[in-house]
Amino acid sequence: MENLLATEDNTNQEKGCKSPVKWLPPNKDYWKKYAEKWLFIKNKYSLKISQKENDVLMKILNSN
């Protein structure tokens, strides 16, 4: 499934149900892929994206 990702237990607990506004993976090299997956799921299921969430995701996707 495109929205499941194997992680360590403590990382999963840290994230909980937080959006990218409040939590990003500890591995900065994965942030862009994480943002892409987040947007894919939001679009696939026609879920709302808040302005703050969109701002964070666009900043990540537009970074080098």
trRosetta pair geometry for C-beta under 8 A, 3 or more apart (Angstrom, degrees):
i j d omega theta_ij theta_ji phi_ij phi_ji
1 4 4.6 68 72 5 105 109
2 37 6.7 -168 165 -146 90 96
2 40 6.5 -88 151 116 138 133
2 41 6.8 -176 109 -75 107 91
2 44 7.9 115 74 -22 141 165
3 37 7.1 148 -106 170 57 106
3 41 5.0 79 -90 -98 117 137
5 37 7.9 65 -53 149 128 168
7 11 4.3 -109 165 86 122 123
7 12 4.9 150 82 -56 118 88
7 15 7.8 55 83 3 168 136
8 11 4.7 88 60 7 83 106
8 12 7.1 -155 91 -7 41 89
9 12 5.7 -60 -150 37 31 112
9 13 6.3 28 155 -17 67 107
10 13 5.6 -53 -145 38 34 112
10 14 6.3 42 152 -25 64 103
11 14 5.6 -50 -149 31 32 116
11 15 6.5 28 155 -16 63 106
11 25 7.4 29 -169 -139 124 74
11 26 6.5 -97 -117 -5 114 116
12 15 6.0 -57 -150 36 30 109
13 16 6.7 20 -176 -60 37 79
14 23 6.7 154 135 -139 87 131
15 18 5.7 -132 -171 42 53 100
15 23 5.0 155 -124 140 64 153
16 23 7.7 145 41 -21 78 162
18 21 7.6 -128 176 63 87 71
18 22 4.1 -107 -163 83 118 112
18 23 3.8 88 99 5 135 122
19 22 6.1 80 56 22 65 90
19 23 7.3 135 76 37 25 83
19 38 7.9 101 -158 -156 76 135
19 50 7.5 84 121 29 173 117
19 53 5.2 -58 160 -107 141 113
20 23 6.9 -92 -116 72 29 54
20 24 5.8 49 -146 -83 78 84
20 34 7.3 142 -98 128 117 111
20 35 6.5 60 -106 -100 162 79
20 38 6.0 -18 -33 -105 124 174
20 53 6.2 103 53 -146 93 76
20 56 4.9 177 117 115 106 134
20 57 5.9 100 71 -69 154 80
20 60 7.4 -80 179 -14 143 146
21 50 7.4 -23 -42 72 144 126
21 52 4.9 45 -110 130 135 112
21 53 5.4 -76 -41 -85 108 64
21 56 5.3 -164 -89 -18 58 152
24 28 7.9 48 128 -107 125 59
24 31 5.6 13 -176 -115 127 101
24 34 6.7 132 -154 94 79 154
24 60 7.8 174 -122 -92 138 140
25 28 7.9 -172 89 -69 84 25
25 30 4.9 -38 81 85 148 122
25 31 6.5 -156 46 -79 96 60
25 34 5.4 -172 -5 -66 118 153
27 30 4.4 57 94 6 107 113
27 31 7.8 -157 102 -34 61 70
28 31 5.5 -18 -162 -18 49 118
30 33 5.4 -62 -163 48 63 111
30 34 5.5 69 138 -30 85 106
31 34 5.5 -59 -146 37 30 115
31 35 6.3 31 157 -20 67 104
31 60 5.1 -127 147 -150 109 123
32 35 5.8 -52 -149 34 30 111
32 36 6.5 32 151 -19 63 105
32 60 5.9 -174 -93 155 55 96
32 61 6.3 112 -139 -105 82 51
32 63 7.5 -133 -80 62 104 96
33 36 5.6 -52 -150 35 33 114
33 37 6.4 32 153 -17 66 105
34 37 5.8 -55 -148 37 30 109
34 38 6.2 34 152 -24 64 106
34 60 7.8 -63 71 161 92 157
35 38 5.5 -51 -145 33 31 115
35 39 6.4 27 157 -14 64 106
35 56 8.0 -152 -113 123 114 79
35 57 4.7 149 -154 -145 108 79
35 60 4.4 170 -53 94 153 135
35 61 5.4 -141 117 -57 143 89
36 39 6.0 -59 -150 39 28 107
36 40 6.3 33 151 -25 64 107
36 61 7.2 117 -66 -102 75 108
37 40 5.5 -52 -147 32 32 117
37 41 6.5 28 158 -15 65 104
38 41 6.3 -60 -155 37 27 105
38 42 6.4 26 151 -17 64 110
38 57 6.4 -134 85 -108 128 124
39 42 5.5 -54 -143 38 34 113
39 43 6.0 29 160 -15 68 109
39 49 7.6 15 -117 -92 74 146
39 57 6.1 125 -60 -175 109 146
40 43 6.1 -63 -149 41 24 106
40 44 6.0 28 155 -25 64 111
41 44 5.6 -51 -138 34 30 114
41 45 6.3 -4 171 11 64 110
41 47 7.2 -1 127 23 76 134
42 45 7.0 -82 -151 52 19 85
42 47 4.5 -101 -144 66 65 102
42 48 7.7 -83 -161 76 107 17
42 49 5.4 55 180 -66 152 104
43 46 7.3 21 -167 -78 31 40
43 47 7.9 -69 -35 36 20 77
49 53 5.1 -132 -171 92 77 122
49 54 5.0 95 137 -63 116 94
49 57 7.6 -53 -164 16 132 146
50 53 4.3 95 54 7 83 105
50 54 6.8 -148 91 -5 42 86
51 54 5.7 -55 -147 38 30 112
51 55 6.3 35 153 -24 64 105
52 55 5.6 -52 -149 33 31 115
52 56 6.5 29 154 -17 64 104
53 56 6.0 -56 -152 36 30 109
53 57 6.3 24 154 -15 65 111
54 57 5.8 -59 -144 41 30 109
54 58 6.0 27 160 -17 67 110
55 58 6.1 -58 -144 39 24 107
55 59 6.3 27 156 -22 62 108
56 59 5.8 -56 -150 33 28 113
56 60 6.5 25 154 -16 63 106
57 60 5.8 -56 -151 37 32 110
57 61 6.1 23 156 -13 67 111
58 61 5.7 -56 -138 43 32 107
58 62 5.8 17 164 -8 67 115
59 62 6.3 -65 -138 46 21 100
59 63 6.4 36 156 -42 60 105
60 63 5.9 -51 -152 12 28 116
